[in-house]
Amino acid sequence: MVLPAAGDCLLRNAWICGKYVSTRRDTILADLRQHVILTVVAVVIGFLLSVPLTLFVRRFRRAEGAVIGLTSILYGVPSVALFAVLVPFTGLTARTVEIGLVTYTLVIFVRNNLAGLDAVPADVRDAAQGMGMGSTRMLLRVELPLALPAILAGFRVATVSTVALVTVGALVGTGGLGQELNDAFSSYFKAEALTASVLCVLLAVVADLLIVGVGWWLTPWRRGRQT
Amino acid sequence: MTQRRILTALPALALGAVLAACGGSSSGGTPAPAGSSGGGASGSLTVGAAGFTESNVLAQMYADLLEKAGFTVSIKTVASQEIFQSSLEKGTIAVVPEYAATYANSLQTEVTGTQSPTAASPDLQTTLTNLEKYAKKKGLTHLDPANAVDQNAFAVTTDYASQHHLTTLSDLGASGLSVKLAATAECSARPFCKPGLEQTYKIKIGSILPLGFDTLPVKQAVKSGKAQLGLVATTDATLASFGLVVLTDDKHLQNADNLIPIVNASVLQQHPEIATAINPLAQLLTTADLGNLDKQVDVERKTVKDVAQAYLQSKGLL
């Protein structure tokens, strides 16, 4: 065994420590990868579930209060409590964490989807109807493109908040970089805490920029305008 | 039970309350997934770790020993031991490192609903008998308890000890010295702390400095003489560097919190090799070893994997 040299940043418990990263590279990368997968799966499934909910509210407007209210209540359930309720049923699995994460994205997606579709000007809708478009064609060809900026804004908020929320999954053993954070808190490991936090923030920023890029690509008519 | 573990148990108890309040309202009684463990021909097992250094190191050692015995092993690290209780009962987690007395009490609470469990005892055999009684009801059993014990301990400076000829807590009681105690604020009410020291050992405690359990301020307060006695852990390997020495708990005030592997009984029945793989560690692992392992991770910042492996190799177990 090699004895660490004097001034070893691990021994000093320094905030910034290259040796922390080099000695734990595999674990950090595995947890970063898990973090990305948990986030992507939650956001994609959350959006897919929000689509029928959005259309349901559009069709049955009186249900809007109930749907928004329900998703808001679910959003208000503390993740710790949610996991505790789920673990006896779904075990210490990624599924437990994903159920929580997906649930939390719903309120963001449904609200933004609705806001985007509701903001389509009535005269545009009238014109589309005048051109003989049915409701499905109007939704896909007219309303959806016009609602895209709002929907993408929903994606941005949902993704960034999910990146942060994934860490709570460490409570039940599947939390991406949250595992590092948990360990850092329990053993007062500064380099581990800072490295994992920085990676989380970077992940959120990169994900956000990616979605902005996708939005730019999907809405060519908006380029050159301030988003 | 050490104070540190009581504190980590609190949020879990709160969770239990939430669970009780929400009981039955959660969606769907889907059976637990078979997961990657719980026996079968696959021979793959999951070891649980409770997220603090000592538990993580022990879990890693169990995993290494099981792998050597031919199992495919994964480790599940959660935030506190209460979280994997349901998975352990189902067998999706096969084995976890626990503390005999603390776990006996928590099982008793879970089985009988009592708020003041009595299963834990300073005597290991009594503790194990009680543990077995409640574990059976949950489909659990245990392997051999280790010699290593993680308990509350009381430390003085080596100077103070030699000046007053102290090696045990009885010595301190007999000396008639009045001491200031650096400990947790709750120490004044806990039977293993101030009341126990006063009644069992007749130690005169002037006042308590509320500085926590085995914290840096506790050790510094004793070192500097602000307090003469400090509440520490038996597994704290840094005491010598503060010039502190533990006074022996010769009248056994503290419960038998020996490290012990808790196993799902049906998984063990399917794979009796689990016992033959892990049991040899029990006789070899001492309290000093445990403190040293904790120190390598918490102070020297070695990885849990390296520390566990090096220890097992040094004992000829790997």
Contacts between the chains, C-beta under 8 A, distances in Angstrom:
chain1	res1	chain2	res2	distance
A	1	B	310	6.7
A	4	B	300	7.2
A	10	B	300	7.4
A	10	B	301	3.9
A	11	B	299	7.6
A	11	B	300	6.5
A	11	B	301	6.7
A	13	B	301	7.3
A	20	B	301	7.5
A	23	B	303	6.3
A	24	B	303	6.4
A	27	B	303	7.9
A	80	B	11	7.6
A	80	B	15	6.8
A	81	B	15	6.8
A	81	B	18	4.7
A	81	B	22	7.7
A	84	B	15	4.2
A	84	B	16	7.9
A	84	B	18	6.1
A	84	B	19	5.6
A	84	B	83	7.8
A	85	B	18	7.3
A	85	B	19	6.2
A	85	B	22	5.5
A	85	B	26	4.8
A	86	B	26	7.0
A	87	B	83	6.7
A	87	B	86	6.0
A	87	B	87	7.4
A	88	B	19	7.9
A	88	B	86	4.7
A	89	B	26	6.6
A	89	B	28	6.9
A	89	B	29	6.8
A	89	B	30	5.5
A	89	B	32	7.2
A	90	B	30	6.9
A	90	B	32	7.3
A	90	B	33	7.3
A	91	B	32	4.8
A	91	B	33	5.9
A	91	B	35	6.2
A	91	B	86	7.9
A	91	B	87	5.6
A	91	B	90	7.3
A	91	B	92	5.3
A	92	B	76	5.4
A	92	B	78	6.5
A	92	B	83	7.4
A	92	B	84	6.3
A	92	B	87	5.2
A	92	B	92	7.2
A	92	B	93	7.2
A	93	B	33	6.4
A	93	B	35	6.9
A	95	B	33	7.5
A	170	B	78	8.0
A	170	B	79	6.6
A	171	B	78	6.4
A	171	B	79	4.2
A	171	B	83	6.6
A	172	B	78	5.7
A	172	B	79	7.7
A	172	B	83	6.1
A	173	B	76	4.4
A	173	B	77	5.6
A	173	B	78	4.6
A	173	B	83	7.9
A	173	B	84	7.9
A	179	B	77	6.6
A	182	B	51	5.8
A	182	B	77	7.9
A	182	B	79	5.9
A	183	B	51	7.2
A	183	B	56	7.8
A	183	B	77	7.9
A	186	B	51	6.0
A	186	B	52	4.9
A	186	B	53	7.1
A	187	B	52	7.5
A	187	B	53	5.4
A	187	B	297	6.9
A	187	B	298	5.0
A	188	B	298	7.7
A	189	B	301	6.9
